[in-house]
């Protein structure tokens, strides 16, 4: 079991003009995977609001996985990747690349995603798109790697296993 936090970035959602369907989808998937949603939040697309919540989830709540939804596109108010990059210590490009590659098979718009993934302390932060359908599709792609990623971040995998995982037999 892993502890997760869910962060939805949406101006309209924060103003109460739109229901947070994507955040609910993430919560359902986390529970299906055997995780526990420790906390969820809905903030505006303001970069500082996103940044503050990511830091809280990682440093105080100690969520092992932080899943964001929304704010990964090209509009002027899409700030989630920049906020994430400002708080992570290590970038994990393979997760975002895998999500984009698989999504590209379904829509050419996938190449416009700016989602990033990375590590802050002992937390894995993953940016997901804003639509419920895209959230499901992207989580399905990275789901097999999540348990191992959490174990690696915690230092619970032997050096030998890490070397083999990285192709260094």
LUMSEVEX-26700 format. One record per residue: residue in three letters; z, x, y of N, C-alpha, C in turn; residue number from 1. Coordinates in pm, 1 decimal. Each point is the difference from the previous one (the first is absolute). Last residue first. Example, Ala and Ser with C-alpha at 12.3 -4.5 7.8 and 13.67 -1.06 7.14 Angstrom:
2
REC;SER;708.0;1285.0;-225.0;6.0;82.0;119.0;73.0;-77.0;109.0;2
REC;ALA;-7.0;29.0;-572.0;0.0;-89.0;119.0;0.0;90.0;120.0;1
END
This chain:
169
REC;UNK;-1594.3;2338.1;-509.5;58.5;10.1;-135.3;51.5;136.9;-31.7;169
REC;UNK;-138.2;-294.2;422.0;32.6;141.5;-15.2;65.7;24.9;-134.4;168
REC;UNK;-133.0;-426.0;230.1;-113.4;67.5;-59.4;22.1;148.0;-21.7;167
REC;UNK;317.7;-336.9;163.4;-87.5;51.1;104.8;-118.5;77.1;-54.6;166
REC;UNK;328.6;-179.5;-290.6;-47.6;-113.9;79.5;-99.3;47.4;106.4;165
REC;UNK;221.7;323.3;-259.8;-100.1;-70.2;-79.5;-59.8;-115.9;79.3;164
REC;UNK;353.7;231.6;199.2;-117.4;84.8;-9.8;-111.0;-67.1;-78.2;163
REC;UNK;416.6;-216.2;25.6;-67.8;-1.4;130.1;-126.6;82.5;-5.8;162
REC;UNK;275.4;0.9;-376.8;-68.9;-128.2;12.5;-73.3;-8.3;133.9;161
REC;UNK;264.0;379.7;-71.9;-111.6;-1.7;-94.4;-79.7;-128.0;14.7;160
REC;UNK;399.1;45.0;242.6;-107.2;82.6;57.1;-122.2;-1.9;-89.7;159
REC;UNK;317.6;-427.1;-32.5;10.0;144.3;-22.9;-117.5;72.7;63.8;158
REC;UNK;208.3;-458.6;191.3;-101.5;39.8;-96.6;4.9;151.4;-12.7;157
REC;UNK;263.7;-264.2;313.1;42.6;-29.3;-136.6;-101.3;38.3;-106.8;156
REC;UNK;30.9;-2.3;516.7;19.0;125.6;-70.1;40.7;-17.4;-144.7;155
REC;UNK;-127.2;-329.3;355.3;142.8;17.0;-29.2;29.3;132.3;-70.0;154
REC;UNK;-445.6;-120.5;91.0;68.2;9.2;129.5;149.5;23.1;-19.4;153
REC;UNK;-264.0;-80.8;-383.5;-29.5;130.2;58.8;75.7;19.7;131.1;152
REC;UNK;25.3;-422.5;-210.2;73.5;101.9;-75.6;-22.7;139.2;57.8;151
REC;UNK;-247.3;-355.8;181.7;141.7;-16.2;34.0;83.2;106.8;-71.4;150
REC;UNK;-455.6;-20.0;-110.3;17.9;47.9;137.3;146.9;-7.5;41.0;149
REC;UNK;-125.8;-186.3;-412.5;0.4;146.1;-6.2;22.0;58.9;139.6;148
REC;UNK;-45.1;-470.6;-34.3;123.5;47.7;-64.2;9.0;152.6;-3.4;147
REC;UNK;-405.4;-195.5;189.0;124.1;-16.7;76.4;125.5;48.8;-71.8;146
REC;UNK;-480.8;-25.5;-155.9;53.1;127.1;49.4;137.1;-13.4;66.1;145
REC;UNK;-261.1;-379.7;-173.8;31.1;92.9;-109.9;64.6;131.3;46.0;144
REC;UNK;-140.1;-335.6;332.7;115.4;-37.3;-82.8;29.5;100.5;-111.7;143
REC;UNK;-376.5;-26.3;333.3;98.1;108.8;1.4;120.8;-25.8;-89.1;142
REC;UNK;-367.5;-321.0;34.5;-60.6;132.2;-17.1;106.5;109.2;-14.1;141
REC;UNK;123.8;-448.3;103.1;-46.1;8.9;-138.7;-55.6;139.6;-29.9;140
REC;UNK;118.1;-113.6;441.2;116.7;31.3;-81.9;-36.7;12.0;-147.3;139
REC;UNK;-340.4;-131.1;299.9;42.1;138.2;23.6;121.1;38.0;-84.2;138
REC;UNK;-163.9;-448.6;-15.0;-100.0;93.3;-52.7;45.3;145.1;14.7;137
REC;UNK;267.9;-342.6;192.2;1.2;-6.9;-147.2;-93.7;104.6;-59.9;136
REC;UNK;-6.4;-45.7;466.4;128.5;55.8;-43.5;5.8;3.0;-152.3;135
REC;UNK;-362.9;-216.5;200.8;-14.5;145.7;3.8;128.6;70.0;-42.9;134
REC;UNK;9.6;-469.9;37.0;-94.6;38.9;-105.4;-13.7;152.3;-7.0;133
REC;UNK;262.2;-192.1;352.1;63.6;-11.1;-131.9;-91.0;46.4;-113.7;132
REC;UNK;-55.1;210.5;494.8;-30.2;-125.5;-69.6;65.8;-3.5;-137.1;131
REC;UNK;21.8;381.1;317.8;71.8;-117.4;46.7;-27.3;-129.3;-74.9;130
REC;UNK;-2.6;537.4;-191.9;-71.0;-86.3;94.7;83.1;-124.0;35.5;129
REC;UNK;264.1;447.6;-131.8;-90.6;-93.8;-66.3;-71.7;-83.6;105.1;128
REC;UNK;310.9;489.9;-58.0;-62.4;-99.0;88.1;-97.8;-83.2;-81.0;127
REC;UNK;453.8;295.2;-143.1;-137.3;-35.7;-33.2;-49.0;-106.9;96.5;126
REC;UNK;420.2;393.1;-109.8;-48.7;-101.6;93.0;-148.1;-22.7;-26.6;125
REC;UNK;464.2;211.1;-258.8;-145.8;-0.2;-0.2;-45.3;-116.3;87.9;124
REC;UNK;485.0;296.8;-14.0;-73.1;-126.4;5.9;-150.7;23.0;1.8;123
REC;UNK;391.8;311.5;33.6;-20.6;-42.2;-139.3;-73.6;-133.2;-7.9;122
REC;UNK;-67.9;295.6;421.0;122.6;14.9;-77.8;-27.4;-32.3;-145.4;121
REC;UNK;-390.2;-136.4;210.0;104.9;32.9;96.4;129.9;5.1;-79.2;120
REC;UNK;-570.6;-8.3;-111.3;139.9;7.7;-39.6;86.0;34.9;120.1;119
REC;UNK;-513.8;-266.0;-64.1;71.8;126.1;9.9;145.3;-13.9;-38.6;118
REC;UNK;-535.2;-241.9;114.1;117.4;-3.8;-86.7;68.8;135.0;12.4;117
REC;UNK;-389.1;-337.0;288.4;50.3;128.9;-45.7;121.1;-23.1;-89.7;116
REC;UNK;-463.0;-287.5;232.6;129.7;5.2;-68.4;34.5;142.2;-41.6;115
REC;UNK;-388.5;-216.7;239.4;61.0;126.1;41.4;136.2;18.6;-66.3;114
REC;UNK;-498.5;-294.2;-77.8;145.1;8.4;-13.3;48.8;138.7;39.2;113
REC;UNK;-463.4;-147.7;-36.4;59.6;-5.4;133.4;152.1;8.1;-4.2;112
REC;UNK;-292.1;-24.5;-385.4;-11.7;132.7;59.6;56.0;4.6;141.9;111
REC;UNK;-26.2;-407.7;-252.2;108.3;86.6;-46.8;-7.0;138.1;64.3;110
REC;UNK;-331.3;-355.6;46.5;101.4;12.0;105.5;115.4;90.2;-40.0;109
REC;UNK;-366.3;-139.3;-288.7;-27.3;120.6;78.1;102.7;20.9;111.8;108
REC;UNK;106.6;-250.9;-476.9;-44.9;-26.2;136.6;-28.8;131.3;73.6;107
REC;UNK;104.2;-20.4;-473.8;2.9;-142.9;29.1;-53.5;-34.4;138.9;106
REC;UNK;51.0;446.0;-175.8;-81.4;-66.9;-101.2;-11.8;-149.2;27.9;105
REC;UNK;285.7;277.9;256.2;-139.8;16.3;41.0;-96.0;-64.6;-99.9;104
REC;UNK;468.9;34.0;-85.8;-32.2;-109.7;92.1;-145.8;4.4;43.4;103
REC;UNK;169.5;354.6;-262.8;-9.1;-122.5;-80.0;-38.4;-119.3;88.0;102
REC;UNK;68.0;411.9;216.8;-111.5;12.4;-94.5;-17.5;-127.7;-81.2;101
REC;UNK;372.3;37.9;295.6;-126.9;-17.1;71.4;-118.1;2.7;-95.9;100
REC;UNK;426.5;86.3;-179.0;-8.7;-139.3;45.7;-132.5;-24.9;70.7;99
REC;UNK;94.8;439.5;-132.7;-24.5;-84.8;-116.9;-14.4;-146.3;41.1;98
REC;UNK;119.4;314.1;331.1;-138.4;20.6;-43.1;-34.9;-90.2;-117.6;97
REC;UNK;444.3;9.7;153.5;-86.0;-71.2;95.5;-146.9;13.4;-39.8;96
REC;UNK;308.6;239.3;-262.5;26.5;-144.1;-11.1;-92.5;-79.1;91.5;95
REC;UNK;-11.3;477.9;15.7;-62.1;-57.1;-119.6;21.7;-149.3;-14.7;94
REC;UNK;200.6;291.4;351.5;-131.6;-59.0;23.9;-62.6;-69.0;-120.9;93
REC;UNK;478.4;137.8;201.2;-43.2;-18.6;-138.8;-136.6;-68.7;5.7;92
REC;UNK;345.3;312.4;350.7;-105.0;-99.9;-17.8;-36.3;-4.7;-148.3;91
REC;UNK;478.4;147.1;248.6;-110.5;40.3;-86.9;-99.2;-115.1;-7.2;90
REC;UNK;366.4;-44.7;282.7;8.9;145.0;-11.5;-114.0;56.8;-84.6;89
REC;UNK;55.2;-473.1;332.2;-2.2;60.3;-133.4;4.3;152.5;6.9;88
REC;UNK;-14.5;-307.2;389.1;131.0;6.7;-65.9;-2.3;69.4;-136.4;87
REC;UNK;-385.5;-82.5;298.6;102.2;58.8;87.1;135.7;14.4;-68.4;86
REC;UNK;-379.5;-211.9;-210.9;-20.4;144.8;10.0;107.9;66.8;85.0;85
REC;UNK;-0.1;-471.6;-24.5;36.4;60.0;-128.9;-12.9;151.0;5.7;84
REC;UNK;-144.1;-247.0;370.2;146.1;-8.3;-10.4;47.2;66.3;-129.4;83
REC;UNK;-461.2;-37.2;59.6;56.1;97.3;94.8;152.3;0.2;-5.7;82
REC;UNK;-232.7;-323.8;-263.1;-19.7;137.7;-48.0;60.2;105.7;92.7;81
REC;UNK;25.8;-467.1;134.8;83.5;35.8;-114.3;-25.7;142.3;-50.6;80
REC;UNK;-202.6;-282.8;376.2;74.8;124.2;22.0;79.8;49.2;-120.5;79
REC;UNK;-374.2;-368.6;241.8;26.3;49.6;-135.0;61.7;139.3;9.3;78
REC;UNK;-168.6;-273.2;375.8;141.0;-19.1;-34.8;31.8;43.2;-143.2;77
REC;UNK;-450.9;20.5;189.5;88.9;75.8;88.9;148.5;-11.1;-36.9;76
REC;UNK;-361.6;-52.9;-393.1;25.9;-69.2;126.6;98.5;80.5;84.8;75
REC;UNK;-170.5;100.4;-458.8;-52.3;69.1;117.5;31.7;-67.9;133.1;74
REC;UNK;297.5;-18.7;-484.8;-140.8;-8.5;37.3;-33.0;74.4;128.2;73
REC;UNK;435.1;-93.3;-235.1;-70.2;119.2;-48.7;-148.0;3.4;39.3;72
REC;UNK;389.7;-341.4;55.6;-12.1;104.9;100.6;-74.2;124.1;-42.6;71
REC;UNK;237.2;-316.8;-376.7;-52.7;-28.3;133.5;-9.4;124.1;86.4;70
REC;UNK;352.4;-0.4;-388.6;-122.0;-80.3;-1.5;-39.1;-30.1;143.9;69
REC;UNK;333.4;363.9;-323.9;-33.9;-66.9;125.0;-125.1;-83.8;-21.9;68
REC;UNK;418.9;231.1;-310.4;-136.4;-52.9;1.2;-23.2;-72.2;131.8;67
REC;UNK;342.9;377.9;-255.2;-13.9;-83.5;120.1;-145.8;-40.2;7.4;66
REC;UNK;372.8;211.8;-385.0;-138.5;-31.1;35.0;2.0;-92.3;121.1;65
REC;UNK;407.5;168.6;-136.9;-81.7;98.5;-69.8;-148.5;-18.1;31.0;64
REC;UNK;434.8;-112.4;321.1;-97.9;-64.7;-87.9;-85.7;107.8;-64.5;63
REC;UNK;403.6;18.4;318.1;-33.4;86.9;-113.9;-91.2;-69.5;-101.3;62
REC;UNK;223.0;-123.0;445.7;-7.4;-89.1;-116.4;-25.6;79.9;-128.3;61
REC;UNK;14.2;245.9;408.3;124.0;-75.0;-16.3;-0.1;-85.6;-127.8;60
REC;UNK;-382.2;281.2;104.8;120.2;80.2;23.2;130.8;-74.7;-22.9;59
REC;UNK;-446.2;-209.4;-59.3;6.7;126.2;-74.3;136.4;67.2;11.9;58
REC;UNK;-90.2;-408.5;236.8;-18.4;-25.0;-143.1;17.0;128.2;-82.0;57
REC;UNK;11.9;37.6;474.5;116.8;-72.1;-52.0;-11.5;-20.3;-151.5;56
REC;UNK;-371.7;183.5;218.8;111.2;96.1;-2.1;125.3;-66.5;-56.4;55
REC;UNK;-369.7;-276.9;70.0;-26.9;94.3;-108.9;113.8;101.1;-14.1;54
REC;UNK;15.6;-296.4;363.0;30.3;-69.7;-125.8;-26.3;91.2;-118.8;53
REC;UNK;-107.4;160.6;432.7;144.8;-19.2;-12.9;36.4;-64.1;-133.6;52
REC;UNK;-463.1;42.4;108.9;63.2;130.2;-23.3;150.6;-15.1;-24.9;51
REC;UNK;-246.8;-377.0;137.0;-34.5;37.3;-137.6;73.9;128.0;-38.0;50
REC;UNK;39.3;-136.8;443.0;69.5;-95.5;-88.3;-24.7;34.1;-146.7;49
REC;UNK;-233.8;246.5;325.7;141.9;37.9;-3.3;80.8;-95.2;-88.2;48
REC;UNK;-469.9;-83.0;77.3;26.3;116.7;-84.0;147.7;38.4;-9.7;47
REC;UNK;-196.4;-502.6;60.5;43.7;107.7;88.4;37.3;122.6;-83.6;46
REC;UNK;-136.6;-453.4;-146.3;-84.8;116.4;-23.4;32.7;117.0;92.5;45
REC;UNK;380.8;-363.5;-151.6;-127.1;-2.2;72.3;-78.7;126.1;-34.9;44
REC;UNK;338.9;-179.5;-369.9;5.5;54.0;135.3;-137.1;-14.8;65.9;43
REC;UNK;328.9;-146.6;-455.1;-124.1;-32.1;68.8;15.3;47.9;143.6;42
REC;UNK;250.7;104.8;-516.8;3.4;-21.0;144.6;-140.3;-28.3;50.2;41
REC;UNK;360.2;57.4;-473.3;-134.1;-13.6;55.5;14.3;-30.6;148.4;40
REC;UNK;306.7;220.6;-452.9;-9.9;-62.1;132.1;-146.7;-12.9;37.4;39
REC;UNK;139.3;122.1;-440.1;128.1;18.3;66.8;2.7;-70.0;135.6;38
REC;UNK;-273.1;-68.4;-474.4;-24.7;4.7;143.9;135.6;2.7;69.5;37
REC;UNK;-129.8;180.1;-502.1;84.1;-92.1;75.6;-31.9;16.3;148.1;36
REC;UNK;-288.9;90.3;-499.4;69.7;50.3;117.7;83.8;-107.6;65.2;35
REC;UNK;-312.7;-31.9;-382.6;136.4;37.7;-34.5;78.0;59.1;115.3;34
REC;UNK;-453.5;-197.5;-12.6;-0.1;138.4;-47.0;140.4;48.8;-37.1;33
REC;UNK;-66.8;-431.2;187.5;-72.5;2.1;-127.1;0.6;139.7;-60.8;32
REC;UNK;178.2;-56.6;432.1;87.8;-60.1;-101.5;-65.7;1.4;-137.0;31
REC;UNK;-258.4;146.6;361.9;111.5;93.1;-21.4;92.1;-53.8;-109.4;30
REC;UNK;-343.4;-281.8;145.6;-51.2;108.1;-83.8;110.4;101.5;-30.0;29
REC;UNK;97.7;-356.7;296.8;-24.6;-51.3;-136.0;-43.5;112.0;-93.8;28
REC;UNK;48.3;104.4;458.1;130.1;-25.6;-61.9;-16.0;-49.1;-144.1;27
REC;UNK;-390.0;52.4;259.6;58.5;129.7;-34.7;133.5;-19.5;-70.9;26
REC;UNK;-203.3;-381.3;173.5;-75.1;48.8;-116.6;58.2;133.9;-45.2;25
REC;UNK;168.1;-179.9;396.2;48.9;-75.2;-116.6;-70.4;44.2;-127.8;24
REC;UNK;-146.1;179.2;410.4;133.2;51.3;-32.0;57.6;-68.9;-122.4;23
REC;UNK;-406.4;-162.5;171.8;-17.0;130.3;-65.1;134.4;61.0;-39.3;22
REC;UNK;-22.8;-410.1;251.1;-37.9;-18.0;-140.0;-9.7;133.4;-73.5;21
REC;UNK;215.5;-203.0;459.1;-15.1;131.3;-62.4;-28.4;-15.1;-149.2;20
REC;UNK;-120.0;-341.6;433.8;89.2;21.5;-113.5;-29.2;135.9;-64.2;19
REC;UNK;-74.5;-144.0;528.4;-68.7;21.2;-127.0;103.2;26.9;-108.6;18
REC;UNK;115.7;-65.3;459.1;-127.5;-71.7;2.3;-74.6;7.6;-132.4;17
REC;UNK;427.5;213.2;178.9;15.7;-125.1;-73.2;-127.0;-83.0;-5.4;16
REC;UNK;83.1;457.2;182.3;15.5;-109.6;97.6;17.4;-136.0;-67.7;15
REC;UNK;-76.1;389.7;-259.5;124.1;24.3;73.7;26.1;-108.5;104.0;14
REC;UNK;-409.3;-6.9;-239.1;112.2;-30.5;-88.5;132.7;15.8;71.8;13
REC;UNK;-390.8;128.2;225.8;7.0;-146.0;-13.8;114.6;-42.5;-90.6;12
REC;UNK;-77.1;463.5;52.6;39.2;-59.4;127.8;16.4;-150.7;-13.9;11
REC;UNK;60.2;362.9;-396.8;-88.8;-105.9;47.1;52.9;-57.5;131.1;10
REC;UNK;125.6;331.3;-451.2;-30.2;25.0;140.8;-103.0;-102.9;45.1;9
REC;UNK;385.9;60.3;-421.2;-123.2;-62.7;47.1;-14.1;27.1;149.1;8
REC;UNK;287.0;218.4;-442.5;-15.2;-10.4;144.8;-135.5;-59.4;33.6;7
REC;UNK;386.5;83.0;-431.5;-131.0;-52.5;39.0;-3.3;-17.2;151.4;6
REC;UNK;281.6;292.4;-421.0;7.7;-69.6;128.2;-142.5;-38.7;38.0;5
REC;UNK;285.5;148.3;-490.3;-114.8;-4.2;91.2;36.2;-72.0;129.2;4
REC;UNK;205.5;260.8;-487.1;29.9;-79.4;119.0;-115.0;9.1;97.6;3
REC;UNK;-1.4;40.4;-561.7;-2.9;72.5;126.0;32.0;-96.1;113.3;2
REC;UNK;40.7;64.4;-583.4;0.0;-85.4;119.3;0.0;88.8;124.1;1
END
